[in-house]
């Protein structure tokens, strides 16, 4: 029997039908055409499917779609405001903090969730927070720099 | 597969009773959903217990904590009072997985997944935590060390589930600690782990001590001889040596890619020493 689920995805109320065993990632990608969240491992190890579920960073592959009924899901698709990129997205582009790009949506969502909780993280806090987002291209350094730059920029902005 | 979200313990018990054999509890899903995907788990009924208020609460009354079985690691580690009172348990939980896993993983799940290497379990055993279990015959309480019976198996009967984990009233001059070894700093499974909780008397001597180990046997182990070796001491070298001997004697590890039997046994003893000294330091600072 298909389940009827209503959840708020990137601020919009969305309805879908799914099987009880379908993961949130399955539904996002295959039904709602929100393919920004990537499937890397499917077992919660790589973080490529990171989304925010009611203010908690989670792997969409480790959440059942039915569990999101009545809840709020934020994905990479909700990060830019129209044509205006989120500061993290902009800085990742400027600093070349990506190569193949598969891990990038998950890392951006994870970094956004970090800065919302901790607007001024240390380098070590950034590295620990992102430890569940694997990147096999960049060696992480440009990613960590980009996140720290966005944090210090917004700190300066707030100080002005 | 059916998916149900009972809102009370009684509803959950009734659903489990009315179900064919393969009812399965869903809390954080960080182990279960992976097992379902690989085919290792194939439940006919999935019971999501996160809508039962008792499984989601962090309660503190009469000096005792009671932590809902479905409270996530992130939630527990944001509770400053819990972290101050049971730093060893909080740290053990925080060692598990990534930020993403912390957002979902639960104490009840770590117990019931029944891995020999489950990081919270030695810390819970050392803390003398007790599980509140609901089932068709009512409720019962089971010490943390009696939950896991073999890898992937628990002592819970059909239709039973863990509602919450209850901690003893924490006394003055008590401290706990948990340490594990992994080959890197994050995102791995313990090669060995050791949790210690001890209480000092007014003279600074160990009045009670519990030592528990992970990843060095088919289940996490409570090592009574190791705790006993510390009683009456101020954790001088001789007492620590005899505790370490008892730890090594209790280890029954396997050889695998994470470590050999010999390595795990030695490391468990080292970790138990260090945990004991951390617990001592914490106990001395909590008067």
Interface residues (C-beta under 8 A of the other chain):
Chain A: X1 X3 X19 X20 X21 X23 X42 X43 X44 X45 X47 X50 X53 X56 X57 X58 X59 X61 X62 X63 X64 X66 X67 X110 X113 X114 X128 X129 X130 X131 X132 X133
Chain B: X1 X2 X3 X26 X29 X30 X33 X34 X36 X37 X46 X48 X50 X72 X74 X97 X98 X99 X100 X101 X103 X104 X185 X186 X187
